[in-house]
Amino acid sequence: MKYLRYPSFSRLLLSLLQAYALVLLVFFLVPFAVAAEPDQKAWAGNWLVVGESDQQLVWQLNADGSGFAYGFQPDGRLSHGFAINWQLDGDRVHVRTGASVRCNGGVVAVAFSGWSAATLDFAIVDGRHWLQRNGGLLAFQRRLSGWETPRAGTECPNLAS
């Protein structure tokens, strides 16, 4: 009966050591979990992206949060584009659009009327997919190493060539 009322010192010491070990384990593993979150630099680059309706896009994402998003017709010709400002926030991406890019008579035309008031919000589903708040899915297919930013007055890019 005496042993039931007073726990032994060794049992108490063992449970304190287990608690201490658990705290240390959590303390050392949390920085690794935080470091595993994707950062903006990891997404930076030129990407071939496919939208919901098999629309081909090129997203230029710069590490500083600037960039462009271009849309292409099925035959590979540029149809439209936007300057974008993007920000990675944990597993969310916030995108605002700015200047519009069009292809007029085979020449790139750019018009800037300010940044949009609306922000497009995406959730990062995995390392290759972004799901827009309204349900649209973007699939980042591969990086485009040879992509060059179309400049106003230059020939419109063709994704097929």
C-alpha positions in Angstrom: 0.0 0.0 0.0 2.9 2.3 0.8 4.2 2.1 -2.8 0.8 3.2 -4.3 0.8 6.5 -2.4 4.4 7.5 -3.0 5.8 7.0 -6.5 9.4 5.9 -6.5 12.1 8.4 -7.3 13.3 6.5 -10.3 9.8 6.5 -12.0 9.6 10.3 -11.4 13.0 10.8 -12.8 12.3 8.7 -15.9 9.1 10.6 -16.7 10.9 14.0 -16.3 13.7 12.8 -18.6 11.1 11.7 -21.2 9.4 15.1 -21.0 12.7 16.8 -21.4 13.7 14.7 -24.4 10.3 15.4 -26.1 10.8 19.2 -25.6 14.3 19.0 -27.1 13.1 17.0 -30.0 10.4 19.5 -30.8 12.8 22.4 -30.3 15.2 21.0 -32.8 12.7 19.8 -35.4 10.6 22.9 -35.7 13.3 24.9 -37.6 13.5 22.0 -40.1 9.7 22.1 -40.6 9.7 25.8 -41.2 12.6 25.6 -43.6 10.7 23.0 -45.6 8.1 25.6 -46.6 8.6 26.7 -50.2 10.2 30.1 -50.6 9.7 32.7 -53.3 13.2 32.0 -54.7 12.4 28.4 -55.3 9.4 29.4 -57.6 11.4 32.1 -59.4 12.0 31.4 -63.1 10.2 31.0 -66.4 7.5 28.3 -66.4 5.3 26.6 -69.0 1.9 26.5 -67.3 -1.2 24.7 -68.4 -4.6 26.1 -67.2 -8.0 24.4 -66.8 -9.0 24.4 -70.4 -5.6 23.2 -71.6 -4.7 26.9 -72.2 -0.9 27.2 -72.5 0.6 30.0 -70.4 4.1 31.2 -69.6 4.6 32.6 -66.2 7.7 34.6 -65.5 8.2 34.8 -61.7 11.0 36.9 -60.3 12.3 36.4 -56.8 11.5 40.0 -56.0 7.8 39.5 -56.6 7.6 41.0 -60.0 6.8 39.1 -63.2 4.6 38.5 -66.2 1.9 36.0 -67.2 1.3 35.3 -70.9 -1.5 33.4 -72.6 -1.2 31.7 -75.9 -3.6 30.6 -78.6 -3.7 26.9 -79.5 -1.4 27.5 -82.5 1.2 29.0 -80.1 0.8 32.7 -80.9 0.7 35.2 -78.0 -2.9 36.2 -77.2 -2.6 38.3 -74.1 -0.5 38.9 -71.0 -0.2 40.9 -67.8 2.5 42.3 -65.6 2.1 40.6 -62.2 3.1 41.3 -58.7 3.1 38.0 -56.7 3.8 37.2 -53.1 4.3 33.8 -51.5 2.7 33.6 -48.0 3.2 30.1 -46.5 1.2 27.8 -48.8 -0.7 30.7 -50.4 0.2 32.9 -53.4 -1.3 36.3 -53.9 -1.2 37.8 -57.4 -2.1 41.3 -58.6 -2.2 42.2 -62.3 -1.0 45.4 -63.9 0.1 46.3 -67.4 -1.6 44.4 -70.2 0.3 42.9 -73.1 -1.3 42.3 -76.5 -0.2 41.2 -79.9 -1.3 43.7 -82.5 -0.4 42.9 -86.1 2.5 40.7 -85.0 4.0 43.3 -82.7 3.9 43.4 -78.9 1.9 46.3 -77.5 2.0 47.2 -73.8 -0.5 49.4 -71.9 -0.2 50.2 -68.2 -3.3 51.6 -66.4 -2.2 50.8 -62.8 -2.4 47.7 -60.6 -5.7 45.9 -60.3 -7.6 46.4 -57.0 -8.5 42.7 -57.0 -6.0 40.0 -55.8 -6.0 36.5 -57.2 -5.4 34.0 -54.4 -4.0 30.6 -55.0 -3.3 27.7 -52.7 -0.2 25.6 -53.4 -1.5 22.1 -53.7 1.9 20.4 -54.2 5.2 21.3 -55.8 3.6 21.8 -59.3 0.0 22.9 -58.9 -1.7 26.1 -57.7 -5.5 26.0 -57.0 -7.2 29.4 -57.4 -9.8 30.4 -54.8 -12.6 30.0 -57.4 -11.5 26.5 -58.3 -9.2 27.0 -61.4 -6.1 24.9 -61.4 -2.7 25.9 -62.8 -0.2 23.1 -63.5 3.4 24.2 -63.7 4.8 21.8 -66.3 8.4 22.7 -66.7 10.9 25.5 -66.6 11.7 27.4 -69.9 15.4 28.1 -69.9 15.4 29.9 -73.3 12.4 32.2 -72.7 12.9 35.9 -73.2 10.6 38.7 -72.1 8.7 40.2 -75.0 9.4 43.9 -75.2 7.0 46.6 -76.6 7.6 47.0 -80.4 9.2 43.6 -80.9 7.8 40.6 -82.8 5.2 38.6 -80.9 6.6 35.4 -79.4 5.4 32.0 -80.7 5.4 29.2 -78.2 5.3 26.6 -80.9 8.6 27.8 -82.4 
